[in-house]
Amino acid sequence: MEIFTLTALLIIAAFFLIIVGMLLLLLHSLREGGKVEGGGVLVIGPFPIVFGTNQRIARDLMIIALIFMVAVVLLFLFMLRW
């Protein structure tokens, strides 16, 4: 599989996951009466910037960001071997 095709598929998958997440957030807020918690991670170079509505969400997002960063490093090292 070409790297361009893989990149395009990952971008499409990311947009799909964002849309699904927003729909789930909307459905949850309608059922719970508007109480919604959330957060996000912005990665600039090797530095993740984590924000959330409470400490639990921020902690969970930091763990997820760390997992993704390790996965990216492993994929990069794997691509160097090829």
Buried (B, 14 or more C-beta within 10 A) or exposed (E): EEEEEEEEEEEEEEEEEEEEEEEEEEEEEEEEEEEEEEBEBEEEEEEBEBEBEEEEBBEEBBEEBEEEBEEEEEEEEEEEEE
